[in-house]
Amino acid sequence: MPIRNHFPIFHKLKQAAYTYVWTDKCERLLPKHYKERCLNFMMKDPEAVHWIPDPRKYEYNKDGLLQKVQNHPILVKYPVQCNQGLWGGEGVVQCFTKPITGRRNRDDNMCRMPKFYAPVLTERKLYSEILDKWFEIPCTNRAMDLIDDAFGLDYYVLQTHERHLNSKLAMDLRRKMLITLATESQRTNLTLVRQKILKRYEKFMIPLEEAEWVGLSIREALEKAEQEEESRRDTTPLKYLLADKYRQEYKEFKLQGPKPMEKKLTPSISLKDFGRAVKDYIK
């Protein structure tokens, strides 16, 4: 059953830079490991980046009464640009502020003004050992701190959960890294440096058939599944099949030779003699 039947408004409740919602056609074509990865992403709670959750369940208020602690996350918006860089889970926060003029009575009576708090982005050059390539990616300060804590871009992209990455660019990098690891593990003529890199990241290796599906959107995964189904289907035109059949029959005919023809039965008397015999009989 497709995910939209399980969770009718699931993609609205979970705040993320992208969502996975598919139909009956996708349910039939998409592989099982891809759908499980999508469900894991949608059911994972996002990391608390813009607020600090209270670990307590109950607290005493100012009147001394015991009340339940309410941990409501801040509403965060993720624009399209967050899929083109590494934001480390940050987003755009919308709030309301009042202008400060220095006069208390005037400030209390003034209307609230909407305001947006956006993360500060800087172009950073990051190196990937697995891909052996430099990338120029817009990153936030939090993303750079997480990369430093993970000891490199490769470890950060591979070991961080997809829900915490929250970036299509990061998942595209992960797919390229996993495909490179899967293909190089089958080669025997690797250099010593590449062998060390392969051994360093061998715990992240998965089969090539699964690595090709990592990080694909629903549209990209559906196109890939349709192409694979089309390749498995025999679409050879009928005229080519008939031509091959007649060509094979002609080869067999040349090898075996023509079949002996059966002798035709000829009458013992001709038509002229038969006509004469009839006339003589009548006379």
N, C-alpha and C positions, 0 to 999 in steps of 0.2 A: 504494500500500500504506500502511495507517495507521501512525502513528508507533509504536504499541505493538508492531507486528511488527518494526520495526527495532531498537528498544531495549526489551527486556522489562522491565528494572528501571531505565529511564532516569530516571524521575521520582523514584526513591529515591536515586540517586547525586547528582543535582544539587540542592543546597540552595537553596531559593528560597521567597518568600512565597506563590507560586502556581505551578502547572505547567500545561502544555498536553499532554493525552493524549486522543486521539479514537479513534473506532471507524470501521468501514467506512461507516456511514451519513454520518458527518461528512466522511469522505474524499470521498464522492461529492457532497455538497452545498456544502461550504465552498470559497470561491474560492482560487485559487493563491497570490495575494499574501499572503493571511492565513496560509496554512499555511507559507509561506516565512518570514514574520515570527516565527511560533511556533518553528520549527526554529532560527532564529537566536538566539532567546532561550534555548532549552534547551541549545544547543551552546556558548554563550558562558561562559567561566570567570568566576566572581564576582571582584570586586575584593577585594584583601587589606585588610581593615579592622581586624580584631582580631589580626593577626599580621604580622610583617615577613618576607617571603620572602628567602632567601639567593640572590643571583644566581650564586654559584659552583656548579659542578657537582661539584667534588672539593675535599677539604680534608685536612690532616694532623691526625691525632688526637694525644693526649698522648704516645703511644708512638712518634710519628714515622712512622706508617704512613698511606698514602694511602687515603682512604675516600670514598665517594660521599655527597654532601650530600642529605639527605632533607627535602624541603619538604612537610610534611603540614599542611594547613589545619586550623584549630580547628573543631570541631563547633559550629555556630551554629544556634539554633532561632529561627524567625520566627513569632510568634503572630499571631492574627487582627488585632490592633490595629495591626500595621505596615502593613496595607492601608488603614487609615483615617487615615494621616498620612504625613509625610515623615521617614524615619529615616536617609536617606543611606547605605543599605547596612548599617546596624548591626542587631544582633539580640540575643538573650538567650544568654549563655554560661554553661554549667553546668560546675562544677568541684568539687573536694573540698579542704577546708582542715582544719587541726588547730587546736583552741583553744590559745592561748598562756597559760600560767599563770606563767611565770617560772622554772620548774624544768625543767631540761633532760631529766632521766631520765623525769619524769612526762609531759612533752610528747611524747616519742618513743613512749611506750606507749599514748597515747590514740588512740581511733578517729577516723578521718577523718569529717568532717561535710560533707554536700552543701551547695553554695552556688550561687546564681544571681546573675550580674551583668547587670543590665538597663540600658539607656540612660536618661538623664534627659530627660523630655519636658516641653516648655513650649508653651503656646498662643501662637502668633504670628499676627499679621495681615499677610498678604501681598497685594500688588496685582498684577493681571495687566493689562498694556496691551492685549493682543489682545481679551480678554473685557471689558475696562473694568469690573472688578468686584473687590471686596475679599473675601478668604477668611480665615477663622480656622481655622488648621490646626495640629495638634500636631506639633512639629518637634524634632529633636535639635540639639545644638550643631554637630555635623558637617554636618548638612543646611543649617543657616544659613550656615556657612562656604562650602559649595559654591555656594549661591545667590549669595553675595556675590562669589565668584570668577567666576561666570558673568554677573555684572552684571544680575541680576533673575530673577524666577520664570519668566518666559517662556523665556528662553534656557536656564535650567537644565532645564526640563521637555522642551524641544524637542531640544536637542543632546546630552543625556545618554542613553546606551544604556539600553534597557529593563531589561537585567540589572542595571545599577548602580543604577537607580531603585528597583527591587524593591518597588513599591507600586502597588496597584490604583487608588488615588486619583490618583496622578501620571499614570497612563495614561488615566484618565478626563478629566483636565484637558488632556492632550495631544490627545485626540480632539476635545474641544470647541474647542480652539485651531485645529486643522487644518481643522475644518469651517467655522469662522468665516473663516479666511483664504481657503478655497476659494469660499465664497459671496460674500464681499465683493470678490473679484477679478473677478467677473462683473458687478458693479454699476458704474454710471457716475455716480451722484449722491452720491458720497462727499464728506465734508468734507475740508478740507485736513489736519486732524490725522489722520484715519483713512487718508488716502493716504500720509502719512509713515510711519505704523505698518505699513501694508501693504508698503511698499517696504523697510522695515527687516527684515521677516521673510519676504521673498519667497523666500529660498533654502530655506526649510523647507516650501514649498507643495507639495502633492501633489493629484492629482485627487480630486474629491468622492466618487467611487465607492469609492476606497481609504480616504479619511479616515474614512468611516462605520464601518469595520471595525477601526480602530486601538484597541487596549486592551480589546477585548471578550473575555470569558471564553468557554470552549468552549460552555457552556450558552446564553449570550446570542447567540453567533454562530450556533449551530444554530437557535435560535428565529427569528433574522432571516432565515436562509437558507430556512427553511420558509415564512415569510410571503411572501418574494419568489417562491418557487416556486408558492405558492397563488395569488398575484395574477396570475402568468403563465398559469395554467391556466384554461380556460373552464369556469366552474361555473354558467352560466346554466341554470335549470331548463328541462326540455323543454316544459312547458306554455307558457312565454313564447316559446320559439322557434316553436312551432306557431301561437300566436296572431299573431305577426308575419307568418308565412307566409300565413295565411288573410286577414289584413288587407291584405297586398300583393296577393293574388289578387282581393280584392273591389274594390280601387282600379282594377286593370287591367280588371275586368269593367265597371265604371262608365264608364271612358273608351272602351272599344271597343264597348260596347253588347251587347245579347243576340245570339247567333248565330242566323241564319235556320234555322227548323225544316224538316226534310225532310217532303215530302208523303207520306202513307201511301197505299199501293196499295189501292184498293177493288175488290172483285169486280164484274164486269159484270152479274151476275145475283144476285138476292136468294135467300134460303133458301126463301121461300115459292114463288117461281117454280120453283126447282129441284125442290122436292117435288112440285109439280103435274106437272112434266115427267116425273118418274119414274113417277108414277101412270098417266099417259096411256100411257107406254111399256109398262107392265106389262099394261094392258088390251089 
